[in-house]
Amino acid sequence: MAKTKIGRRAALGTALALPALNVRAQSEPVTLISHRYPALEWYADKMKSALPGVTVDARLMPSGDAGQLQRLQFSAASPGMDILWLNGSLMAFYAKNGWIEPLDDLIAKFKDEYKLGDINPTSLKGLSYDGKIYGLPLTTNTLMYAYREDVFAERKLQPPTSWEQ
């Protein structure tokens, strides 16, 4: 059986469609560099067993260290990183520098199979740069607004009814 090495683009696509990749064997591990928190540890463990014959080297560390290592890897054009988790602002920085590739074609290919149309368009917009999607949301933060009704009433203030206000 011939060995197939996963390229950087295919490895980044594993976050989108791990089971869909046609990989028989690989000589080098796929490297994940990210920050550590329980949800990411869970996903990293799942990635390790998602593709038979593919080794995932999950390097989870404090957030600042992960971001610094990612930037160093990218700026040095190092092949030492295949999968990463990041926030929208880092994603835009990486995309602007040409360090990551858009996932639009993979999203279109696997949209029905993985129900990617169910992803909130606003979440995808936050992971887009220059009209192209570069990531998929892992979690979504819920913003809440709280105020003291008595203080607002005392000062004759009305609470906002939209985020813009």
C-alpha positions, 0 to 999 in steps of 0.5 A: 500500500502506498503511503500518502502524506497529508499536506498542510491544506488537507491537515487544516481541513481535518478540523472541517471533515476528519473522517472524509479525508482519504488517508491510508498512512503517513510518515510524519505526525500531524501537529496541532499547536494550541492553547489548553482548556478542557474543550480543546483537550477533548477535541485533541483527544478525539483527533488522535483517534479519528483517522487510522494510521494518522498520528496527531501530535497535540501540543497544548500550552498556555494561550500566549505561548501557543500564539507566539509559537504559531507566529514563529512557525508561520513567519519562518515558513516552518512545516512544523504546524498543521492544525491550530485553534485561534480567535478571529483576530489572529485568524485575520492576521494569519490570512492577511499574511498568507499563512493560512488558506481559505476553506470555502471549497472544503465547506462547499464540498462537505456542507450537506454531509456535515450540515455546515449550513447550520453554522450561524452566518455571523459566526462564519463572518467572524472567521472570514477575511477578504470575503473568504472563510478561513476557519470554523467556530469551535465555540460561540460566546454569548454576550449578555447585558445586565443593569440595575433597574433601580439605578436606571429608574433613578436616573431616568435612563432607558436600557438599550434594545440593541448592541449598537445602542 
